[in-house]
Amino acid sequence: MSVGARPAILTAAFSARQIAASAKLAGIDALAVDFFGDLDLRDHAKKSEVLRGHYPDGFSSEALIAALEQLAEGEEPLGFVYGAGFEDRPELLVSIGERWPILGTDPATARRLKDPETFAAICGDAGVVHPEIRHGPPQDPAGWLSKKVGGSGGSHVVRGDAPPSPDRYYQRFVAGERMSMAFVAAGSRYACLGCSRQWADPSPDEPFRYGGAVGPVPVSADADRAMRRAVAGILERLPLVGLCSADFVLGDAGPVLLEVNARPGATLDVFEDPARPLIALHLAAAHGDLPEPVVGSAGEIRATGLAWADRPLVVPAGFQWPDWSRDRSQSPTRFAAGEPICTVVAVGETVEAAERLFHARTRRIGDVLGSIAA
């Protein structure tokens, strides 16, 4: 890197805005690829490229590497930070790693983490409670779910009566409150960043589609200890690097670990802190350094998630996006039913107030655009 130049990272995700915004807070230039090319990605990234794909399907290897090479031209990136979109294609991470250092969990470890049988075996060895899984359809599908191997975002999760497929598996349904622990890992060590409560925004075809999250939220002392033990047990057997999250269901018998995501995720907007940007923590962890435990921004509770189009919508030329929206599309544009309109952020003095404001805003953006389309 030339003297006086800002450090730069290559990054790619379904939506790379959160990573680029955090990198900018940290004084790092983001060279970003995603599926949307939203206005605020352009605001935060030094350079960006759009790959037209079908969300939530993952990236095409040749197209993504070509886009990254174009962004890297004339730059000296430190390496590559990946977000959502690589869970089912570690071979693509291998190809990227042959060109630039992977700043995060390595591809081989990512592959093991997202293999259902391997992850279930690690949980069993660590004594971590994890739902029963199987590849063949259950005799009685009630109480079971069908999931895509390496799926993300909840849209791939359907009821247990779905037909079998080589890229899907069945997992026993666990009732309870959805809770995610955000943490930053440096091998087998980690620092907890806080917990968020998550919810679904179901549609007829996607009953477990991701809706949003609010945090930081308090959890009981017993649940907190159990969740931390579970994360520590996984990391002892499968060391990870950088920003991660562990998704639990808090049921009557205590926390049940559903999965671990070894990459920056949807709750960056919840836990981002300008005084200690999350991407700075991610890069420090890649060098073995962990922060003192932090819990979000001081006293601020945020709810963030997606506003989904429930019918075809039109965003007219010159449309002024609300200041509480993120991932704003260039107008004019159209959204088909079932597509994400934008990310909505709400801040409240309590968890309930933040979540209430979030839902009011998601309804409002749909109503506003619906009235225009009408």
C-alpha positions, -999 to 999 in steps of 0.1 A, spaced: 0 0 0 14 34 -10 24 59 17 -6 80 28 -32 58 11 -62 46 30 -64 9 35 -90 -9 13 -109 -41 14 -127 -61 -13 -162 -72 -2 -192 -90 -16 -226 -98 -1 -262 -100 -12 -263 -64 1 -229 -50 8 -240 -16 22 -236 -25 59 -201 -37 54 -192 -7 33 -207 17 58 -188 1 87 -156 1 67 -160 39 60 -165 45 98 -132 27 103 -114 48 78 -112 19 53 -122 21 16 -147 -6 5 -145 -20 -30 -179 -37 -30 -200 -61 -51 -236 -68 -44 -270 -76 -61 -286 -42 -57 -262 -13 -62 -283 9 -39 -278 46 -36 -263 44 -1 -238 16 -11 -225 42 -36 -223 67 -8 -202 45 15 -181 24 -10 -151 39 -28 -160 18 -58 -189 -7 -64 -202 -32 -90 -236 -47 -94 -241 -83 -103 -277 -90 -114 -288 -121 -96 -319 -136 -81 -320 -129 -44 -315 -150 -23 -296 -173 -47 -258 -169 -44 -231 -155 -66 -219 -168 -100 -181 -176 -97 -169 -162 -130 -190 -130 -128 -180 -123 -92 -143 -128 -97 -144 -106 -128 -161 -79 -109 -136 -81 -80 -107 -80 -104 -121 -49 -119 -126 -32 -85 -90 -42 -74 -74 -27 -105 -52 2 -94 -58 -7 -57 -39 -26 -31 -67 -43 -11 -58 -59 23 -80 -88 13 -116 -100 9 -144 -98 35 -175 -118 26 -210 -114 38 -242 -133 31 -243 -152 -2 -214 -177 2 -230 -202 27 -235 -229 1 -204 -221 -21 -172 -224 -2 -155 -234 -35 -161 -198 -46 -143 -186 -15 -114 -209 -24 -111 -193 -58 -112 -158 -43 -86 -168 -17 -62 -178 -45 -62 -141 -55 -66 -122 -23 -63 -131 14 -97 -141 30 -102 -118 59 -124 -140 80 -132 -177 85 -113 -198 59 -133 -217 32 -126 -252 46 -140 -242 80 -170 -224 64 -178 -256 45 -177 -277 77 -198 -251 96 -226 -252 69 -227 -290 65 -257 -301 85 -243 -334 96 -209 -321 105 -224 -292 125 -248 -316 143 -218 -339 152 -198 -309 165 -227 -298 186 -231 -334 200 -194 -336 208 -196 -302 226 -227 -311 245 -246 -283 228 -284 -288 224 -292 -288 187 -324 -299 169 -325 -334 154 -318 -335 117 -323 -360 89 -319 -362 51 -348 -384 44 -384 -371 49 -399 -378 83 -427 -403 86 -448 -376 102 -439 -342 88 -457 -323 116 -431 -307 138 -404 -307 111 -389 -281 88 -372 -285 54 -341 -263 49 -317 -257 21 -281 -267 29 -262 -234 32 -294 -213 30 -297 -179 46 -324 -153 54 -352 -177 62 -368 -177 28 -355 -212 21 -372 -227 52 -405 -245 46 -427 -270 64 -416 -306 68 -439 -320 41 -417 -306 13 -404 -332 -11 -368 -344 -5 -340 -329 -26 -302 -334 -26 -296 -298 -15 -321 -299 14 -324 -315 48 -350 -318 75 -347 -303 110 -371 -308 139 -390 -276 147 -383 -260 181 -408 -236 196 -397 -205 215 -382 -170 211 -356 -165 184 -325 -150 198 -291 -143 181 -258 -137 199 -234 -115 179 -197 -121 186 -163 -115 172 -140 -146 171 -102 -150 170 -98 -188 166 -112 -204 197 -115 -171 217 -144 -147 213 -159 -115 226 -197 -112 228 -212 -80 212 -247 -85 225 -280 -103 218 -308 -95 195 -344 -108 193 -354 -118 157 -388 -123 140 -401 -136 107 -422 -117 82 -440 -146 66 -455 -148 31 -477 -176 17 -447 -192 0 -421 -183 26 -435 -189 61 -401 -182 78 -389 -153 57 -366 -130 77 -383 -99 91 -359 -81 114 -341 -79 147 -340 -57 177 -312 -52 202 -293 -52 224 -319 -72 244 -313 -86 279 -315 -123 285 -317 -142 318 -285 -151 335 -291 -188 329 -298 -183 292 -268 -161 288 -245 -186 305 -259 -215 283 -255 -195 251 -219 -185 259 -211 -221 268 -225 -232 235 -205 -207 215 -173 -215 234 -179 -253 228 -183 -248 191 -152 -226 188 -131 -251 207 -139 -276 180 -142 -253 150 -123 -221 154 -137 -191 135 -124 -156 126 -141 -122 127 -177 -111 131 -201 -141 136 -235 -148 151 -251 -178 168 -289 -183 163 -308 -198 192 -344 -206 201 -351 -199 238 -376 -226 248 -389 -239 281 -358 -262 284 -333 -235 277 -314 -223 246 -313 -246 215 -286 -237 190 -299 -236 154 -268 -225 135 -237 -203 135 -230 -178 108 -193 -170 103 -196 -137 85 -209 -101 91 -247 -104 91 -280 -86 92 -275 -72 127 -245 -50 118 -271 -22 118 -282 -32 154 -247 -33 169 -227 -8 149 -208 17 170 -191 47 154 -166 47 183 -156 11 176 -167 2 140 -176 -35 136 -154 -40 105 -124 -27 125 -132 -54 151 -135 -80 123 -101 -71 108 -84 -69 142 -98 -104 150 -82 -117 117 -49 -107 133 -58 -124 166 -69 -93 185 -102 -92 204 -119 -61 220 -131 -58 255 -167 -70 256 -191 -44 242 -229 -42 240 -240 -20 211 -241 18 212 -244 33 247 -280 31 258 -294 29 222 -318 2 212 -323 -4 175 -347 -24 155 -338 -31 119 -350 -53 91 -367 -55 57 -398 -40 44 -412 -65 19 -435 -57 -11 -468 -75 -6 -479 -65 -42 -462 -49 -72 -450 -14 -63 -436 15 -83 -410 40 -70 -414 71 -92 -385 93 -105 -374 118 -78 -389 98 -49 -375 109 -16 -366 80 6 -373 85 43 -342 92 64 -349 60 84 -346 39 53 -314 21 41 -306 2 10 -324 28 -11 -329 19 -48 -323 44 -76 -356 57 -88 -376 51 -110 -378 14 -102 -403 -14 -96 -407 -41 -70 -425 -73 -76 -445 -89 -48 -422 -107 -25 -391 -85 -31 -374 -64 -4 -382 -27 -7 -356 -14 16 -341 -18 51 -359 1 79 -341 13 110 -359 24 142 -344 36 176 -363 35 208 -358 39 246 -370 3 251 -369 -29 231 -407 -28 227 -407 9 216 -380 3 189 -398 -28 176 -432 -9 175 -416 20 156 -400 -4 132 -433 -21 123 -450 13 119 -423 24 94 -424 -8 74 -462 -4 71 -458 32 61 -433 27 33 -456 0 18 -486 23 21 -468 52 6 -456 33 -24 -489 14 -27 -508 47 -29 -484 59 -57 -489 26 -76 -527 30 -73 
